[in-house]
Amino acid sequence: MDIRCESLSDYAAIAEVNILAFGQENEAKLIEEIRCSLGYIPELSLVAVVDNVIVGHILFSYIDLIGEESLQVLGLAPMAVLPQFQRRGIGSALVEAGLEKADALKEALVIVLGHPHFYTRFGFEPSINYKIISPFPVPEDVFMVKPLQNYQEKYQGKVVYPPAFWAV
Ligand SMILES: CC(C)(COP(=O)(O)OP(=O)(O)OC[C@H]1O[C@@H](n2cnc3c(N)ncnc32)[C@H](O)[C@@H]1OP(=O)(O)O)[C@@H](O)C(=O)NCCC(=O)NCCS
């Protein structure tokens, strides 16, 4: 398996992976909207490739953290692996590659809304531990953050997602 940045010619396959993994089109549409937004970071849209076929995708984009300062942090969403390729470590490899790249880009913090069983293994913790508040009415343990090497204490406050995220 190879992990690399997305390119224009991957867009259709990435949409297909997301539609099949989630069983709906919302996440594929979200990806398209993020690509057209200021939050898009091409280096942080990664694909997993097996035998020249895209079998997984992960996207990190900028979202806002509003506290005493207004800061940009990374939101991890969406992530998908083709159903027949799940539970083989591909999702984990995509998360690890993304976190490594985010660190190399000197980003400070990654935020995710997801399954604690999956994300805690990468060092994600409930956001409340860092005084970071979810905009969604969800249990504390599913809204998580992963501080990177550039993290500083000023990263506190309420997370604000672009409107496109509320449609998912
Ligand atoms: C979540 C997803 C990307 C994981 O990819 P993957 O390649 O299967 O991940 P890995 O093989 O690296 O890891 C599998 C682990 O994730 C856990 N996991 C996967 N989906 C899960 C879920 N819905 N709830 C809880 N745990 C889940 C598995 O239990 C497994 O844990 P284990 O190692 O303790 O058995 C993939 O299952 C997927 O595409 N799911 C549908 C879309 C989705 O829910 N995306 C994530 C949104 S946060």
The ligand as an ORCA input file, in Angstrom:
! r2SCAN-3c Opt
* xyz 0 1
  C     -13.319      4.187     10.241
  C     -12.525      3.596      9.075
  C     -11.974      4.713      8.201
  C     -11.370      2.767      9.662
  O     -10.582      2.269      8.607
  P      -9.903      0.829      8.716
  O      -8.968      0.709      7.574
  O     -10.954     -0.190      8.880
  O      -9.103      1.023     10.086
  P      -7.992      0.079     10.717
  O      -7.994     -1.249     10.061
  O      -6.725      0.847     10.752
  O      -8.507      0.005     12.221
  C      -9.674     -0.692     12.466
  C     -10.090     -0.346     13.882
  O     -11.041      0.695     13.825
  C     -12.182      0.316     14.563
  N     -13.379      0.864     13.933
  C     -13.613      1.002     12.630
  N     -14.853      1.510     12.457
  C     -15.373      1.682     13.690
  C     -16.592      2.129     14.167
  N     -17.570      2.507     13.329
  N     -16.776      2.184     15.487
  C     -15.811      1.803     16.335
  N     -14.636      1.327     15.933
  C     -14.414      1.278     14.631
  C     -12.217     -1.178     14.477
  O     -12.905     -1.706     15.561
  C     -10.765     -1.544     14.527
  O     -10.359     -1.594     15.871
  P      -9.449     -2.793     16.399
  O      -8.111     -2.578     15.752
  O      -9.431     -2.610     17.868
  O     -10.162     -4.027     15.915
  C     -13.394      2.643      8.203
  O     -13.932      1.664      9.026
  C     -14.525      3.357      7.471
  O     -14.344      3.824      6.344
  N     -15.725      3.403      8.088
  C     -16.879      4.006      7.456
  C     -16.747      5.494      7.401
  C     -16.465      6.103      8.762
  O     -17.140      5.812      9.757
  N     -15.452      7.009      8.801
  C     -14.921      7.576     10.023
  C     -15.632      8.776     10.441
  S     -14.967      9.302     12.024
*
